[in-house]
Amino acid sequence: QVQLVESGGGLVQPGGSLRLSCAASGSIFSILVMGWYRQAPGKQRELVADITRDGSENYAEPVKGRFTISRDNAKSTVYLQMNSLKPEDTAVYYCKAVLKFGSYWGQGTQVTVSS
């Protein structure tokens, strides 16, 4: 069992930056992949970025070059550094932990990019 708590969302102007955090607890050593997903109203939840246990990073094309996923193993936390934010980045951002036989989601944190 893994529990995930996101934080760091909020309102930011276009072109601004925001850093999301996802603190994991529980069976953290069983986690294979940590990822960030987002879902805007009326849209499907989509992958933003993920990072594997060995440190390999993967990004969705719309965020490449703007977002960076990282880990702090000592704090059992993954981050999503979001730069050059655009209005289309507005969504609820969810943290996901993938284990061998299941996955877990955080509650989500709202990111709103607006002037």
PyRosetta script that sets phi, psi and omega in degrees:
from pyrosetta import init, pose_from_sequence

init()
pose = pose_from_sequence("QVQLVESGGGLVQPGGSLRLSCAASGSIFSILVMGWYRQAPGKQRELVADITRDGSENYAEPVKGRFTISRDNAKSTVYLQMNSLKPEDTAVYYCKAVLKFGSYWGQGTQVTVSS")
pose.set_psi(1, 134.6)
pose.set_omega(1, 179.3)
pose.set_phi(2, -128.6)
pose.set_psi(2, 135.7)
pose.set_omega(2, 174.7)
pose.set_phi(3, -111.9)
pose.set_psi(3, 137.6)
pose.set_omega(3, -176.7)
pose.set_phi(4, -127.3)
pose.set_psi(4, 133.6)
pose.set_omega(4, 179.0)
pose.set_phi(5, -129.3)
pose.set_psi(5, 117.1)
pose.set_omega(5, 178.7)
pose.set_phi(6, -90.6)
pose.set_psi(6, 153.0)
pose.set_omega(6, 173.8)
pose.set_phi(7, -155.2)
pose.set_psi(7, 166.0)
pose.set_omega(7, 174.7)
pose.set_phi(8, 105.4)
pose.set_psi(8, -5.2)
pose.set_omega(8, 178.5)
pose.set_phi(9, -71.2)
pose.set_psi(9, 168.7)
pose.set_omega(9, 179.4)
pose.set_phi(10, 162.9)
pose.set_psi(10, -166.1)
pose.set_omega(10, 179.7)
pose.set_phi(11, -98.6)
pose.set_psi(11, 131.1)
pose.set_omega(11, -179.9)
pose.set_phi(12, -141.9)
pose.set_psi(12, 149.3)
pose.set_omega(12, 178.9)
pose.set_phi(13, -78.2)
pose.set_psi(13, 153.1)
pose.set_omega(13, 174.2)
pose.set_phi(14, -52.7)
pose.set_psi(14, 137.1)
pose.set_omega(14, -176.9)
pose.set_phi(15, 88.3)
pose.set_psi(15, -9.6)
pose.set_omega(15, -179.2)
pose.set_phi(16, -81.8)
pose.set_psi(16, -176.4)
pose.set_omega(16, -177.0)
pose.set_phi(17, -130.0)
pose.set_psi(17, 155.6)
pose.set_omega(17, 178.7)
pose.set_phi(18, -153.7)
pose.set_psi(18, 145.1)
pose.set_omega(18, 175.7)
pose.set_phi(19, -120.9)
pose.set_psi(19, 121.7)
pose.set_omega(19, 176.7)
pose.set_phi(20, -94.8)
pose.set_psi(20, 146.2)
pose.set_omega(20, 177.6)
pose.set_phi(21, -124.5)
pose.set_psi(21, 146.3)
pose.set_omega(21, 175.5)
pose.set_phi(22, -133.6)
pose.set_psi(22, 110.1)
pose.set_omega(22, 179.4)
pose.set_phi(23, -94.4)
pose.set_psi(23, 125.8)
pose.set_omega(23, -178.6)
pose.set_phi(24, -106.1)
pose.set_psi(24, 143.7)
pose.set_omega(24, 175.3)
pose.set_phi(25, -142.2)
pose.set_psi(25, 164.3)
pose.set_omega(25, -177.3)
pose.set_phi(26, 101.6)
pose.set_psi(26, -133.6)
pose.set_omega(26, -178.0)
pose.set_phi(27, -83.0)
pose.set_psi(27, 60.9)
pose.set_omega(27, -171.8)
pose.set_phi(28, -66.1)
pose.set_psi(28, -26.7)
pose.set_omega(28, -179.0)
pose.set_phi(29, -77.0)
pose.set_psi(29, -5.9)
pose.set_omega(29, 175.9)
pose.set_phi(30, -92.9)
pose.set_psi(30, -3.4)
pose.set_omega(30, -177.2)
pose.set_phi(31, -74.7)
pose.set_psi(31, 129.1)
pose.set_omega(31, 178.3)
pose.set_phi(32, -95.4)
pose.set_psi(32, -40.5)
pose.set_omega(32, -176.8)
pose.set_phi(33, -141.1)
pose.set_psi(33, 139.7)
pose.set_omega(33, 169.9)
pose.set_phi(34, -116.8)
pose.set_psi(34, 137.8)
pose.set_omega(34, -177.7)
pose.set_phi(35, -143.1)
pose.set_psi(35, 160.4)
pose.set_omega(35, 172.8)
pose.set_phi(36, -113.5)
pose.set_psi(36, 131.3)
pose.set_omega(36, 175.6)
pose.set_phi(37, -123.1)
pose.set_psi(37, 162.1)
pose.set_omega(37, 176.1)
pose.set_phi(38, -140.9)
pose.set_psi(38, 153.4)
pose.set_omega(38, 179.6)
pose.set_phi(39, -143.6)
pose.set_psi(39, 119.4)
pose.set_omega(39, 174.5)
pose.set_phi(40, -93.2)
pose.set_psi(40, 156.2)
pose.set_omega(40, 179.9)
pose.set_phi(41, -54.7)
pose.set_psi(41, 132.0)
pose.set_omega(41, 178.7)
pose.set_phi(42, 76.5)
pose.set_psi(42, 4.6)
pose.set_omega(42, -178.4)
pose.set_phi(43, -119.9)
pose.set_psi(43, 162.0)
pose.set_omega(43, 176.9)
pose.set_phi(44, -74.2)
pose.set_psi(44, 149.7)
pose.set_omega(44, 173.3)
pose.set_phi(45, -69.5)
pose.set_psi(45, 134.7)
pose.set_omega(45, -175.9)
pose.set_phi(46, -130.9)
pose.set_psi(46, 150.3)
pose.set_omega(46, 176.6)
pose.set_phi(47, -68.7)
pose.set_psi(47, 136.1)
pose.set_omega(47, 173.2)
pose.set_phi(48, -103.0)
pose.set_psi(48, -53.7)
pose.set_omega(48, -179.7)
pose.set_phi(49, -162.9)
pose.set_psi(49, 154.2)
pose.set_omega(49, 172.0)
pose.set_phi(50, -145.6)
pose.set_psi(50, 166.0)
pose.set_omega(50, -179.3)
pose.set_phi(51, -142.6)
pose.set_psi(51, 132.5)
pose.set_omega(51, -177.5)
pose.set_phi(52, -87.9)
pose.set_psi(52, 172.5)
pose.set_omega(52, -179.6)
pose.set_phi(53, -61.4)
pose.set_psi(53, -31.1)
pose.set_omega(53, 179.2)
pose.set_phi(54, -86.2)
pose.set_psi(54, 3.2)
pose.set_omega(54, 174.7)
pose.set_phi(55, 95.5)
pose.set_psi(55, 2.3)
pose.set_omega(55, 178.9)
pose.set_phi(56, -70.4)
pose.set_psi(56, 134.0)
pose.set_omega(56, -177.3)
pose.set_phi(57, -109.2)
pose.set_psi(57, 145.8)
pose.set_omega(57, 178.9)
pose.set_phi(58, -138.1)
pose.set_psi(58, 136.2)
pose.set_omega(58, -177.4)
pose.set_phi(59, -130.2)
pose.set_psi(59, 142.6)
pose.set_omega(59, 170.0)
pose.set_phi(60, -68.7)
pose.set_psi(60, 145.9)
pose.set_omega(60, -175.5)
pose.set_phi(61, -54.4)
pose.set_psi(61, -41.3)
pose.set_omega(61, -177.7)
pose.set_phi(62, -63.1)
pose.set_psi(62, -18.1)
pose.set_omega(62, -176.7)
pose.set_phi(63, -111.6)
pose.set_psi(63, -2.4)
pose.set_omega(63, -179.9)
pose.set_phi(64, -59.2)
pose.set_psi(64, 133.1)
pose.set_omega(64, -179.2)
pose.set_phi(65, 86.0)
pose.set_psi(65, -12.5)
pose.set_omega(65, -179.7)
pose.set_phi(66, -113.4)
pose.set_psi(66, -35.5)
pose.set_omega(66, -177.9)
pose.set_phi(67, -109.1)
pose.set_psi(67, 149.9)
pose.set_omega(67, 176.5)
pose.set_phi(68, -136.7)
pose.set_psi(68, 127.8)
pose.set_omega(68, 175.3)
pose.set_phi(69, -99.0)
pose.set_psi(69, 142.8)
pose.set_omega(69, -179.4)
pose.set_phi(70, -150.8)
pose.set_psi(70, 168.6)
pose.set_omega(70, -178.9)
pose.set_phi(71, -129.4)
pose.set_psi(71, 151.2)
pose.set_omega(71, 168.3)
pose.set_phi(72, -127.9)
pose.set_psi(72, 95.7)
pose.set_omega(72, -174.4)
pose.set_phi(73, -63.4)
pose.set_psi(73, -33.9)
pose.set_omega(73, 179.9)
pose.set_phi(74, -62.6)
pose.set_psi(74, -31.3)
pose.set_omega(74, -179.4)
pose.set_phi(75, -102.4)
pose.set_psi(75, 2.1)
pose.set_omega(75, -177.6)
pose.set_phi(76, 51.4)
pose.set_psi(76, 46.4)
pose.set_omega(76, -173.2)
pose.set_phi(77, -132.2)
pose.set_psi(77, 139.9)
pose.set_omega(77, 171.1)
pose.set_phi(78, -114.1)
pose.set_psi(78, 149.6)
pose.set_omega(78, -176.2)
pose.set_phi(79, -125.1)
pose.set_psi(79, 155.1)
pose.set_omega(79, 170.4)
pose.set_phi(80, -130.2)
pose.set_psi(80, 105.3)
pose.set_omega(80, 175.9)
pose.set_phi(81, -85.8)
pose.set_psi(81, 119.8)
pose.set_omega(81, -176.1)
pose.set_phi(82, -114.9)
pose.set_psi(82, 116.6)
pose.set_omega(82, 178.8)
pose.set_phi(83, -117.0)
pose.set_psi(83, 163.6)
pose.set_omega(83, 178.6)
pose.set_phi(84, 49.3)
pose.set_psi(84, 48.8)
pose.set_omega(84, -174.5)
pose.set_phi(85, -65.9)
pose.set_psi(85, 144.4)
pose.set_omega(85, -179.4)
pose.set_phi(86, -119.6)
pose.set_psi(86, 156.2)
pose.set_omega(86, 177.0)
pose.set_phi(87, -54.5)
pose.set_psi(87, -33.6)
pose.set_omega(87, 179.8)
pose.set_phi(88, -70.6)
pose.set_psi(88, -7.6)
pose.set_omega(88, 172.8)
pose.set_phi(89, -80.7)
pose.set_psi(89, -8.2)
pose.set_omega(89, -180.0)
pose.set_phi(90, -61.4)
pose.set_psi(90, 124.9)
pose.set_omega(90, -177.5)
pose.set_phi(91, -178.5)
pose.set_psi(91, 170.5)
pose.set_omega(91, 165.6)
pose.set_phi(92, -86.9)
pose.set_psi(92, 126.7)
pose.set_omega(92, -178.4)
pose.set_phi(93, -101.7)
pose.set_psi(93, 129.7)
pose.set_omega(93, -177.2)
pose.set_phi(94, -117.4)
pose.set_psi(94, 140.1)
pose.set_omega(94, 172.7)
pose.set_phi(95, -92.8)
pose.set_psi(95, 140.4)
pose.set_omega(95, 179.9)
pose.set_phi(96, -132.0)
pose.set_psi(96, 135.7)
pose.set_omega(96, 174.0)
pose.set_phi(97, -115.3)
pose.set_psi(97, 128.3)
pose.set_omega(97, -179.8)
pose.set_phi(98, -107.5)
pose.set_psi(98, 123.1)
pose.set_omega(98, 174.3)
pose.set_phi(99, -108.4)
pose.set_psi(99, 175.3)
pose.set_omega(99, -175.4)
pose.set_phi(100, -59.2)
pose.set_psi(100, -39.7)
pose.set_omega(100, -175.4)
pose.set_phi(101, -121.6)
pose.set_psi(101, 23.0)
pose.set_omega(101, 177.9)
pose.set_phi(102, 177.4)
pose.set_psi(102, 174.9)
pose.set_omega(102, 178.4)
pose.set_phi(103, -140.8)
pose.set_psi(103, 159.6)
pose.set_omega(103, -177.9)
pose.set_phi(104, -135.0)
pose.set_psi(104, 146.7)
pose.set_omega(104, -178.7)
pose.set_phi(105, -120.4)
pose.set_psi(105, 145.8)
pose.set_omega(105, 169.4)
pose.set_phi(106, -81.5)
pose.set_psi(106, 177.9)
pose.set_omega(106, -177.9)
pose.set_phi(107, -77.6)
pose.set_psi(107, -21.2)
pose.set_omega(107, 179.4)
pose.set_phi(108, 99.6)
pose.set_psi(108, 153.3)
pose.set_omega(108, 175.9)
pose.set_phi(109, -137.4)
pose.set_psi(109, 134.8)
pose.set_omega(109, -175.1)
pose.set_phi(110, -79.6)
pose.set_psi(110, 131.2)
pose.set_omega(110, 172.2)
pose.set_phi(111, -119.4)
pose.set_psi(111, 122.4)
pose.set_omega(111, 179.1)
pose.set_phi(112, -122.8)
pose.set_psi(112, 122.9)
pose.set_omega(112, 179.3)
pose.set_phi(113, -110.1)
pose.set_psi(113, 108.6)
pose.set_omega(113, -174.9)
pose.set_phi(114, -158.1)
pose.set_psi(114, 149.6)
pose.set_omega(114, 174.9)
pose.set_phi(115, -95.5)
pose.dump_pdb("model.pdb")
